[in-house]
Amino acid sequence: MRKMQNYRMSSSNPSSYRPTKQKHISSVMFFFLLLILACFFHATPAHAKWTSIGPAGGGGPISSLAVNPANPKIIFAGTFSGGVFKSTDGGTTWQPVNVGLTDDYIINTIAINPQNPETVFAGTSWYGVFKSTDGGTTWQPVNAGLTDDYININTIAINPQNPETVFAGISYDGVFKSTDGGATWQQVNAGLTSQQINSLAINPRNPNTIYAGTSYGGVFKSTDGGATWHEMNSGLTNKNILALVINPKNPKTIYVGTWGGGVFKSTDGATTWQKVNTGLTDGSINALIINPKAPETVFAGTSWGGAFKSTDGATTWQKVNTGLTDGHINTLAINPKNPATVYAGTDLNGVFRSADGGATWQQVNSGLAYAEIEALAISHSNPGTVYTGTWSGVFKSTDRGATWLARNSGPKNIRAITINPGNPETVYVGTLGGYNGGVFKTTDGGATWRIILPSSPEQISAIVINPRNPEIVYVGSGGDGVFKTTDGGTTWLAVNSGLTNKDINALAINPKNPKTIYAGTWGGGVFKSTNGGATWLPVNSGLYNGISALVINPQNPDTVYAGTWSGVFKTTDGGTTWLPVNAGLTDDIINTLAINPQNPETVFVGTNSDGVFKSTDGGTTWLAVNAGLTNKNINALAINPKNPMTIYVGTYGEGIFKTTDGGLTDYDFSDDLE
């Protein structure tokens, strides 16, 4: 926005300037006008911005945990989409600490400097290593010398005697070493025949001895600080290593966790290995942790069986899952001063804590509101009721997002959600494909769910309901095309005649003529049916073929917007022709669209990295509306149908944000008054 020009007099001799009475009055009036404008703009209510509304304690995928060795009440949690969270009370409450993590909220690993715990490293999935020197308050990228444009850091290990020496294990690029606290890195791969590094561990007594666990290459050992490596796989019948830990009191004793082969143990510094799986009912080991005071006690986190514990050096294992409602453990951590306190980071339900050595577990997710939101839906008949779909399942609010209740008895990995327009207790959700995936339905507001359309390995990407006959529902799948039910999901029929691309990302139904449906595909553009899905025709003239979202103007249904990975396209003739409408958009990857039902010239888009944009002229121009939005990777948008000033957005990693000012949130009028 242009700034107002400062009102200044200009004269070579200011003292000789004598304004007339009329000019003086004009000047006074002008400054009064400025004062009024300033008061008006600064009187904008405090809610006139996006605010985070949860779902608090939603949990979600936790990738890594690290406990401060000097103050074990301080814990860091790395997440798969919400960045880093920090707890200062032993996990009871959490706060996001992501300042500086501007490009990547997918955290694979966290490591704390044992001598100066204010120094923390985070390894990300795309943008390498970030470092904090103030306990996570701020982060800076430290990637000088790391080779790829997109650097996937799987593991970080810090030399306990000289913490300036740091090692990073990278997907496909092996091991990198820094001797200046991450400022610069050098590749140290001599002898590494497998360079997919999943785990690193340093001998605490002799830090020149380092072990690397790899995918399919087994274990490698260096005795010269990483300069050279040697394969150490005698007896290791499974070489897909996911976890590796060293006994701190006897560093020749090492344990590795494998994908599908369980746990192996070496008592001779990795020269030989023995399988130690008695009692271990799940052989896919994602995490291992050793009690530092009693190293015969070992915990294993598995992919499906939850947590296991051994008190005899892995000779035998016992399942320890009481209270652990998520059996997929990604990471484990232990309080070094009080090893009865153990933490487990799970794949769907956040962090669990045990205060009795694993005998019982309690979910500790307060403040961990980082949920990866994939879908949002507002009840048309009761707009105070909002549903959201996350990795962890479904959450429901009946007070416009003030509080949320988990409705997770059935579906997980939600990809689509739709509410019966006349009955907010009836909801359909679509999930990621595979085991226990498909379309689920509830008729009691999410208290119970039943699967009504099991999916193939493909995901359910879109669900729309006929607004005049809610028993008619259409489902779009990511590979199997469109399915239709006319009895509320009791029976289904594939309706794909003419649909030459069955990779459905989006569906939209004409509210005035519900027999007209649009299907957006990935790679095949848009298809249109005018007979309730019986047949389809491509309608792609001028359109990019990768469709991520569709929305119809409810007052003029021949006007349709398509979100693509090449911006927004618009048709005003029911899909016959399309034109790009991207003026002002700074990100052309569009994930979601929403239209103001009362004023359809107002359209919102959610982008992949630049947040929310708003158009008030039917897409001709766009303006970013992101004030207060701390995460700009937007997956979902929903507008209150009765009060369109209230808008919800779902982010990839920081849950839901809400505004009640219709998106008037990115103007900083104070700049105009300088």
N, C-alpha and C positions, 0 to 999 in steps of 0.2 A: 504494500500500500504506500502510496506517495505520502511523504510527510508534508505538513503545512509549512509554508515558508514563515520564517520568523519575521515579525512585523518590526522593522527597524527604520528609523529615519536616516537619511543619507545627506550630508551637507559638508561642504568644504569648511564651513564656519558654523558649527553647531550653535554657538552662542548668539549668532545673528538670526537664528531661525525663530520666527514669531508666528505660531499658528493662529489662524482666525478662530473666532468662537465656534463657527460651524465645523471647522476641522477638528477642534478640540472635542466637541460633542461626538463627532464621528469616531474619534480615537477611543473615547471612553466607552461608547456603545460597542465598538469592536472588541475591546478587552473584556467587557461584560459578557459578550457572546462567547469568547474563549473560555471564560470562567464557567459559564453555564454548560458548555460542551464538556469541559473537564469534569465537572460534577456529575454530569449524566453518564459519561463513560466510566468514571471511577466508582460510580454507584452500582456498577454491575454486581449482581449478587454473587456470593462466594461459590455457589454451586455452578456458576457459569463456566464449567470446564469438565473434562472427563475425570471421574473419580473411580478408584478401584473398589469393587464391591464383592470380591471373592470369586468363587465359593471358598470361604475360609476353611482351612484344614482339609482341602480337597485331596491333598496328597498328590499322587502321580508318580511317574517314573523317576526314581532316584538312582543316579549313576555312580556316585562316589560319596564317601563320608571320610572326614578327617577330624581327629580330636587334638586339641591343643595340649601338648605334653606337659606344659607348665601349669596350665589352668584348664583342667578337663571339662569344666562347665562350658567352655567355648568349643563349639563344634561347627564345622562347615559341611554343607550338603551341596553337592553338584547335581544338577538335574538335566534331563534330556531336552528341556525346552525353556526352562525358566531361569537359567543362569545359576548363580550361587546364592544360597541362603545361609544365614549365620544364626546360631543360637548362643546366648550367653548364660543360659540357665539349665544346661544339661539336656537340651532338646525339648523342654516344656513349651517354649515359644520360639518362633523363627521370624527373621526379617530378611527381605531381599537385599543383597549387597552387590549391585551390578553396575555401579557408576564406572564407566570406561569400557565395559564389555559391550561396545557399540555394535559389533558385527556378528557376534556369535553367542547365543544363549544355550548352546548344546555343550554341556560340560562332561567330559569323559573321566577326568581324574583331578584330584586335588592333593597337594603335598605341602606340608608345613615345615618351615625351617626349625629344626629341633633346638637350636641355640637362640634363635630370635624369632619366636612364634608370630610376631607381627608381620613377618615376611611369609607370604603364601603364594604358591603357584597354582594356576588352573590350566589344564590342558583341554582344548576345545576340539570340536569335530571338523572345523573348517579353517579356522584362522590361527592355528598354532597355540603358542603359550602366552598367557597373561600373568602378570606379576603384581602383587600388592605389597606395599611396605608399611601399610597402616591397618593391618588386620582386616582387610577386605573392604575398607571404606571406599577406596578407589583402586582402579586397575589400569595397567598399561601393557600394551603388547610388547613382547620381547622375543623377536623372531629373526634377528640378524644372523644370517648364515643358514637358516632352515631353507630347504631347497625349493619346495613346491609352492605354487600359488595357493592351493588349498591344502592345509597341513592338518592331518587328523592325528592328534596326540592321544594315544591310548593310556600311557602310563608315565609317571614322573617319579624319579628317586633322587633323594638328596643325600650327599655324603654327610654322615652324622658328626664326623670329626672336623670336616672342612666344608661348611654349608655353601660356600661359594661354588663348589663343584656340584653340578646338577646334571642328571641324565634324563633324556626324553626318549621314549619308545614311540615310533611313528608307524602308521599303516604304510606298508610297502617300501618305506625308506630306511628301515632299520633303526639304529641308535644314534642319537646326537648327544654331544657332551659340551657343557659350558663350564669354564673355570672362573667366570666373572659374574656369577649370580644371574645368569640368563642374558646378560647384555649381548654376548655373541655365542654362536654355536658352531661346532665342527662335527662332521659325520665321522663316526668311528665304527666301521662295519667290517674290518679285516677279519675274514674267517666266518662271517655270518652268511650261511647259505640260505637261510630263511629270514626275510626282512619284514615280515608282518609281526611286529612286536606287541604283545598283549600285556606283559607284566615284566617288571624289573625289581630286583631286590639287591641290596648292598650288605655285605658282611659287616656287622656293626663293630667288630674288633679289628678287622683288616679291610678297610674300605676300598683297597685296590681290587678286591675280589667282588665281582658283580655277576649276577645271574640274569639271564633273559629268557622269558617264556614266549614261544612263538606259535603262530598258527601252522600246524602240519610239519614244522621243523623240529619240534621238541624243545629241549633246554640247551642253551649255550652258556659258557662260563668264560669270564675274563679274569686273569690274575694280575693284569698290568693296567688297571684303571680304564679298561675299555679299548686299549690300543689294539689288542688282538682277542679273538674269540675262538672257542673250541666246542664242538658238539659233545654233549654229555647225555647220551640216551640209552646206555646199556640197561636193559630191563624195562625200559619205558615203552610199553606196547601201544600207547596212545600218545601221539605227538602234537595234539591240538591243545596247547596249554593256555588256560584262561587266568589262572591264579598261581602265585608263587610266594611263599613266605619262608623266612629263616628263623630257626630257634635262636632267640637272643642270647641265651646262656650257653648254648652249644651250637655254634654256627655251622658245624658240619652236618647238622640235621636240617633237612629242607623238605618241605612239602609242596607238591604241585597239584592243582585241580585241573582236570581235563574236561573237554566236551565229549561226553558219552563214555568215558573210561574211568570215571571216579577219581579217587585220590591216590597218588603215588608218593612214597617216602624214600629219602636217601639219608643214610647215616654216615656217609663218607664223602661229603662235599660234592655230591652229584656224580660220583664215579659210577655208582650202581643205584638202581631203583627197584622198589618192591611195591606191588599193588596192595593197598590197605583199605578194603571196602566192606569189611564185615559189619553188617547192620545198615549200610548205606544203600537206601532203596532208590536213589536218584543219582545217576552217574554223571550228570552234567553240572559241574562245579564252577560257579561264577566267582566265588569269593572264599578266601580262607583268612583266619585271624588266629593268632596265638596269644594265650594269656602270658604276659611278660613276666609275671611273678611265679607262675606255675606252668612252665612251657609244655608239660604233658597234656595240658588242656587245650584243645584245638576246636574251633568252630568252622563249619562249612556251610556256605549258602548255595542252594541249588536252584535249578531252573523251574522245577515243578514240585519238589518235595519239601520246600521250606528250609528250615535250619536243622542242622545236625551237630551233635557235640560228642567229642571224645575226651575222656579223662585219662587215657592210657597211651598217649602218643600215637593215636589213630589206629591202634590195634583193633578196637571196636568203636562203633558209633551208635548213638541213640538219637532218635528224632526228638526235637524240642520245639514244638509248635503251638503250645497252649497260648491262645490269644493272638496268634499270628494269622491274620485273615487273608494274607496274600502269600502264596507259596513260592512265588518267583523272587528270589533274593538276588539282587545285583551286586551288593556291596555290604561289607561288615566293618565295624570299628569297635574298639574296646577302650574303656577308660584305663589308662596305664597306672593310675594311682589306686583305683578301686576296680579291679578287673571283673568283679561281679556285675558291673554295669556294661552291657553290650548293646550295640545299635545295629539294626538291619535296615538297609535301604531296599525297598521293594519296587517291583515293576509297575504296579498300578496304585498302590495304597500308601505311598509315602514312606515315612520313617516309623519304625517300631523300636521301643526300648525295653530292655530287660534289666531289672535291678537285682535279679537272683540267679545270675549265671545261666540264663536261658530257660529256666524252669517255666517262667511265664513272661508274656510280652504285652506291652500296651502301646497303642498307636499314639504318636506324639507329633501332630501336624498343625498345631495352632499357629496361625500366621503363614503356614506353608501354602499360600493361596496362589500357587503358580500354575494351576491346571492349564493344560493345553486344550483350549476350547475349539471344538470342531463344528459345533452346531448350536444354534439358539432358536427358540420359538416362544412367541408370546400368544397367550390365549386371546382370541378375538372377542369372545363373550365376557371374559373377565381379565382385562389386561394386567391386573396385579399378579397374575400367575405366569411365571416364566420358567421354562425348562432349558437346561443346557446339557450338551453331551460332551464328555471328556474321555480320556483314556481310561479313567477309573470307573466310568459309568455315567449314570444320569443324576443330576442334581436339580432340585425343584425349589422355587421360591414362591410364596404366596403373598409377599409384601413388597413387590417391585424390586427385589434384589437385596433388601435389607438383611435378610437371613436366608440360609440355604439348608436344605435337608437332603442327605444322600438318599437316592432311590436306586440302589445298586444291587438288588437281589438277583438280577439276571444278566442283562446285557453289559458288556464292556467294550472298549475301543469303539466308541460311538462316532459315526460319520454323518448321520442325518437324523433329524428329529422334526416331527410334524404333529400338530395338535388338531383334534377334531374341532371344527369351527363352532359347533354348537354345544360341545361338552368337553370342558378342559380336563376332565378326568380320563378321557380316552386319548391316548398318545401312541404314536408309532415311532420306533427308532430303527435305524439301519446301522449295522456294525461292519467292522473289518471282516473279511472273509475267513474261511478256515474253520477250525474247531469251534463249535458253539457260536458261530456267527450267522448273521442273516437279518431278518426283520422280526422285531419283537413288538408286542402290543400290551398295553395296560388299560384296564377299564376302571381302575381305582386310584388314579393319580400317581402311579408308580409304586404303590405298596407291593404289588406283585406283577410279574411279567410272564408272558408265555411266548415262545417262539412260534411264529405263524408262517414263516417262509425261510427254511434253512438255506444258507447261501453255499455256492461253490467256493473255491478258493478266492473268488473275486469279492470285492467289498460292495456294500450297498451305499451308493453315493448320494441318492436323492429320493425323496418321497413327497408326493403331492396328493391332496385330497380334493375330490370334486366338491366345490362349495355348496352346490344345490342338493347333492346326494352323498353324504359323507361315508356311505357304505362302499362307494367307488374310490379306490385308491390305486395310484400308479407308483411303481418302484423302479428306479434306475440302478443298474448294477455296472460295475467296472469291468465288463467283459461278456456278460450274458444278456445285455439289452434291457428291454422294458418288460415288466410284469404288471398284470392288472388283476384286481379283485373287484367283484361287484357285491360281495357279501361280508365286507369288513375284515377280510383276511382268512375266511374259512377255506376258500378255494382260490387258486391262482391260475392265470393263463399267460403264457409268454406271448407278447404282441409285438412282433419284430418284422412283419412283412414290409419290405422296402427299406429296412434299416440296415444299410450296408456296413455301418460301423456300430458295434455293440458296446463300445467302451463309454458308458454314459456317466457324465460328471454332473449334469444339471437337468432339471425338469421345471417347466412352468406351464400353468394351466390358465386358459382364458376365463376370467371370472364371469363374464357375461354369456359366454358360449362354451361351457366346459367340455364339449366334444373336441375343441381345438387345444392341442397340446404341443409344446415345443420340447425337444430333447437336444441338449448340448453334449457333444461327444469330444473325446480327446483324439484329434487327428482327422475327424470326418465332418467337422463343422456342426451346423444345426439342421435337425430334421423336424418336420412339421406333420402333424396328423390332424385332420378335420373330421374324423369319424371315430373318436374315442380310442385311438390307438390301433384300429383295425389295419390301417395302412399308413405308411410314412413316405414323405418325399423330402429330398434335400433342398434347403433354401439358403444358399451360401454365396450369392453373388456379391462380391466385394468384401467377404468376411474371412478373417483369419480362422484356420481350421481347428485350433486348440481351444475348446470352450471350457471355462471353469465355473461360470455363473450365468444365470438368466433371470430377468425380471420383466414383468409386463405392466404397462401403464393401466391401472384398473379402470380409468375413465375412458381411455381410448385404446383398446386392446390390440389394435394394429401397430401400436408403438411398443417395441421390445428393445431391451438393452442386453447385450452379451458382453460378459467379462471374459477376457482372453489373456494369454501370455504376451499379447502384443497390444494391450490397452483395451479401451471400451469401443464397442461398435453399436450402432443404433439403426433400427429399421422403423419406418413409419407406414409401411405398406404390408405388414404381416409377414415379413421375412423375404419378400421378393427381392429387395435390394438392401444393402447395408452400407453405412458410411462410418469411418472412424471418427470418434468425438473425444479427443484427448488433450485439447488445449489446457495447459496448466497442470496436467498430471506429470509428476516427476518419476513415477514408477509404473512401468507398463505391465507388470505382472499383477493381474487382478484376481483376487481370491473370492470376493463376495460382492454382491450388489443389494441395495434396498431402495425402495421408492416410497415417498411420502404419499399415503393413500388419499389424503385430503387435498394435496397440492402436488400432482404428479410431475410438475416441472422440476421439483426438488428431488434429486437423486443422490445417493451416497455410494461410494465404492470403498472397499477395504483392500489395501495393497499388501504386497509381500514384505516390503521393508520401509515404506514411507508413510504408513498409517492410513488415516481416513481422509478422503476428499469429498467435497460437497459441490454440487452444481445446482443452481437455482434457475437455470435457463435450458433445462432439458438436455444437459450434457454438452452444450456449446462451449462452456468454460467451466473450469474446476478450480477450487481453492482448498488447500490443506486445512483441516480443522483438528488439530492435534494437541492443544494445550492440556497438560495434565496427563497425557497418554505416554506412559513410560515404556511401553512396548508397542512398536509400530508394525509388527507382523500380525496382520489382521486376518483371521479365518472366518469370522461370522459377523453378521449385522442383523439387527432386528429393531423395528420401529413400532412403538405403541400405536395400535390402529385407531384408538380414540383420542389420544393426545400425542400427535407426532413430534412434539418437542422433546419427548422422552425417547432416547435411542440407547441401545445396548450394543457393544462390540465385544467379540470374543477374540482373545489374542493367543498367539502361539507361545505360551509359557507363563503369562502373568494373569491368567484368569480373565474376568469380565470387567469392563469399564462402562460407566453410564454417564450420560449427560441429560440434563433436563432443559437445555436451552436451544435444542434443535440444531446443534452444531455450530453455534456462534461462539467458538472457543479459541480461535487462533488469532484474533485481532488484539494486538497490544496497543490500545489507543494512547497510552502514555507517550509512546514514541512520537505520535503526531503532534504532541504539545511541546516538544523540545524547542 
